[in-house]
Amino acid sequence: MLKLRSMTDTTLPSKTVALLARWSGGDQTALDEIITLLYDDIHGIAVRELHNERLLTIRPTALVHEAYLRLTGLHEMRWQDRAHFLSMAARVTRQALVDEARRRRSDKRDGGTPVTLSDANLGGGDHGHDALDVDALLDELKRYDATAAEIVSLRVFGGLSIEEVAEALSLSVSTVNRRWVTGKAWLARELMRDA
């Protein structure tokens, strides 16, 4: 995958929708065009997620490439728009980081270090939380409040703004704000309990 140049999708929303439709129809070259068009957005998700993470071996560009590889298998989805695509990019980014954490945890037995998420990702200070623990807690939260779990995941792992999450999930900004506060508080409480 080559990054030829990036553009802001706000000037070309219909082009994104058309490319997503082509990709859903089986045109694999459309994915390359989407990635080129939205590269800065996807790279931004990776940069935000990896900010302050000194122990990770994966870099933002590599994380974008991992997301690309994982997205290639999703061509049969019925994509709605840019926000829908970016929310899925955030999800595959989360899975890539969780997989990296599992690999690192496995290596830990041989002297490796765990992958952590900083409190900055969770709206707090500099304390780190094991990415696998956060992922497991989000799965637990999903059993009680799937919407809050999805919002927290998109905010923490994807770095999406409240407005982007609202657009991706077809919810109002006020609903996302309420569920974000609830989900984040629950997650923080559970993380403190385990500390």
Secondary structure as a PSIPRED ss2 file (coil, helix, strand):
# PSIPRED VFORMAT (PSIPRED V4.0)

   1 M C   1.000  0.000  0.000
   2 L C   1.000  0.000  0.000
   3 K C   1.000  0.000  0.000
   4 L C   1.000  0.000  0.000
   5 R C   1.000  0.000  0.000
   6 S C   1.000  0.000  0.000
   7 M C   1.000  0.000  0.000
   8 T C   1.000  0.000  0.000
   9 D H   0.000  1.000  0.000
  10 T H   0.000  1.000  0.000
  11 T H   0.000  1.000  0.000
  12 L C   1.000  0.000  0.000
  13 P H   0.000  1.000  0.000
  14 S H   0.000  1.000  0.000
  15 K H   0.000  1.000  0.000
  16 T H   0.000  1.000  0.000
  17 V H   0.000  1.000  0.000
  18 A H   0.000  1.000  0.000
  19 L H   0.000  1.000  0.000
  20 L H   0.000  1.000  0.000
  21 A H   0.000  1.000  0.000
  22 R H   0.000  1.000  0.000
  23 W H   0.000  1.000  0.000
  24 S H   0.000  1.000  0.000
  25 G C   1.000  0.000  0.000
  26 G C   1.000  0.000  0.000
  27 D C   1.000  0.000  0.000
  28 Q H   0.000  1.000  0.000
  29 T H   0.000  1.000  0.000
  30 A H   0.000  1.000  0.000
  31 L H   0.000  1.000  0.000
  32 D H   0.000  1.000  0.000
  33 E H   0.000  1.000  0.000
  34 I H   0.000  1.000  0.000
  35 I H   0.000  1.000  0.000
  36 T H   0.000  1.000  0.000
  37 L H   0.000  1.000  0.000
  38 L H   0.000  1.000  0.000
  39 Y H   0.000  1.000  0.000
  40 D H   0.000  1.000  0.000
  41 D H   0.000  1.000  0.000
  42 I H   0.000  1.000  0.000
  43 H H   0.000  1.000  0.000
  44 G H   0.000  1.000  0.000
  45 I H   0.000  1.000  0.000
  46 A H   0.000  1.000  0.000
  47 V H   0.000  1.000  0.000
  48 R H   0.000  1.000  0.000
  49 E H   0.000  1.000  0.000
  50 L H   0.000  1.000  0.000
  51 H C   1.000  0.000  0.000
  52 N C   1.000  0.000  0.000
  53 E C   1.000  0.000  0.000
  54 R C   1.000  0.000  0.000
  55 L C   1.000  0.000  0.000
  56 L C   1.000  0.000  0.000
  57 T C   1.000  0.000  0.000
  58 I C   1.000  0.000  0.000
  59 R C   1.000  0.000  0.000
  60 P H   0.000  1.000  0.000
  61 T H   0.000  1.000  0.000
  62 A H   0.000  1.000  0.000
  63 L H   0.000  1.000  0.000
  64 V H   0.000  1.000  0.000
  65 H H   0.000  1.000  0.000
  66 E H   0.000  1.000  0.000
  67 A H   0.000  1.000  0.000
  68 Y H   0.000  1.000  0.000
  69 L H   0.000  1.000  0.000
  70 R H   0.000  1.000  0.000
  71 L H   0.000  1.000  0.000
  72 T H   0.000  1.000  0.000
  73 G H   0.000  1.000  0.000
  74 L H   0.000  1.000  0.000
  75 H C   1.000  0.000  0.000
  76 E C   1.000  0.000  0.000
  77 M C   1.000  0.000  0.000
  78 R C   1.000  0.000  0.000
  79 W C   1.000  0.000  0.000
  80 Q C   1.000  0.000  0.000
  81 D C   1.000  0.000  0.000
  82 R H   0.000  1.000  0.000
  83 A H   0.000  1.000  0.000
  84 H H   0.000  1.000  0.000
  85 F H   0.000  1.000  0.000
  86 L H   0.000  1.000  0.000
  87 S H   0.000  1.000  0.000
  88 M H   0.000  1.000  0.000
  89 A H   0.000  1.000  0.000
  90 A H   0.000  1.000  0.000
  91 R H   0.000  1.000  0.000
  92 V H   0.000  1.000  0.000
  93 T H   0.000  1.000  0.000
  94 R H   0.000  1.000  0.000
  95 Q H   0.000  1.000  0.000
  96 A H   0.000  1.000  0.000
  97 L H   0.000  1.000  0.000
  98 V H   0.000  1.000  0.000
  99 D H   0.000  1.000  0.000
 100 E H   0.000  1.000  0.000
 101 A H   0.000  1.000  0.000
 102 R H   0.000  1.000  0.000
 103 R H   0.000  1.000  0.000
 104 R H   0.000  1.000  0.000
 105 R H   0.000  1.000  0.000
 106 S H   0.000  1.000  0.000
 107 D H   0.000  1.000  0.000
 108 K H   0.000  1.000  0.000
 109 R C   1.000  0.000  0.000
 110 D C   1.000  0.000  0.000
 111 G C   1.000  0.000  0.000
 112 G C   1.000  0.000  0.000
 113 T C   1.000  0.000  0.000
 114 P C   1.000  0.000  0.000
 115 V C   1.000  0.000  0.000
 116 T E   0.000  0.000  1.000
 117 L E   0.000  0.000  1.000
 118 S E   0.000  0.000  1.000
 119 D H   0.000  1.000  0.000
 120 A H   0.000  1.000  0.000
 121 N H   0.000  1.000  0.000
 122 L H   0.000  1.000  0.000
 123 G C   1.000  0.000  0.000
 124 G C   1.000  0.000  0.000
 125 G C   1.000  0.000  0.000
 126 D C   1.000  0.000  0.000
 127 H C   1.000  0.000  0.000
 128 G E   0.000  0.000  1.000
 129 H E   0.000  0.000  1.000
 130 D E   0.000  0.000  1.000
 131 A H   0.000  1.000  0.000
 132 L H   0.000  1.000  0.000
 133 D H   0.000  1.000  0.000
 134 V H   0.000  1.000  0.000
 135 D H   0.000  1.000  0.000
 136 A H   0.000  1.000  0.000
 137 L H   0.000  1.000  0.000
 138 L H   0.000  1.000  0.000
 139 D H   0.000  1.000  0.000
 140 E H   0.000  1.000  0.000
 141 L H   0.000  1.000  0.000
 142 K H   0.000  1.000  0.000
 143 R H   0.000  1.000  0.000
 144 Y H   0.000  1.000  0.000
 145 D C   1.000  0.000  0.000
 146 A H   0.000  1.000  0.000
 147 T H   0.000  1.000  0.000
 148 A H   0.000  1.000  0.000
 149 A H   0.000  1.000  0.000
 150 E H   0.000  1.000  0.000
 151 I H   0.000  1.000  0.000
 152 V H   0.000  1.000  0.000
 153 S H   0.000  1.000  0.000
 154 L H   0.000  1.000  0.000
 155 R H   0.000  1.000  0.000
 156 V H   0.000  1.000  0.000
 157 F C   1.000  0.000  0.000
 158 G C   1.000  0.000  0.000
 159 G C   1.000  0.000  0.000
 160 L C   1.000  0.000  0.000
 161 S C   1.000  0.000  0.000
 162 I H   0.000  1.000  0.000
 163 E H   0.000  1.000  0.000
 164 E H   0.000  1.000  0.000
 165 V H   0.000  1.000  0.000
 166 A H   0.000  1.000  0.000
 167 E H   0.000  1.000  0.000
 168 A H   0.000  1.000  0.000
 169 L H   0.000  1.000  0.000
 170 S C   1.000  0.000  0.000
 171 L C   1.000  0.000  0.000
 172 S C   1.000  0.000  0.000
 173 V H   0.000  1.000  0.000
 174 S H   0.000  1.000  0.000
 175 T H   0.000  1.000  0.000
 176 V H   0.000  1.000  0.000
 177 N H   0.000  1.000  0.000
 178 R H   0.000  1.000  0.000
 179 R H   0.000  1.000  0.000
 180 W H   0.000  1.000  0.000
 181 V H   0.000  1.000  0.000
 182 T H   0.000  1.000  0.000
 183 G H   0.000  1.000  0.000
 184 K H   0.000  1.000  0.000
 185 A H   0.000  1.000  0.000
 186 W H   0.000  1.000  0.000
 187 L H   0.000  1.000  0.000
 188 A H   0.000  1.000  0.000
 189 R H   0.000  1.000  0.000
 190 E H   0.000  1.000  0.000
 191 L H   0.000  1.000  0.000
 192 M H   0.000  1.000  0.000
 193 R H   0.000  1.000  0.000
 194 D H   0.000  1.000  0.000
 195 A C   1.000  0.000  0.000
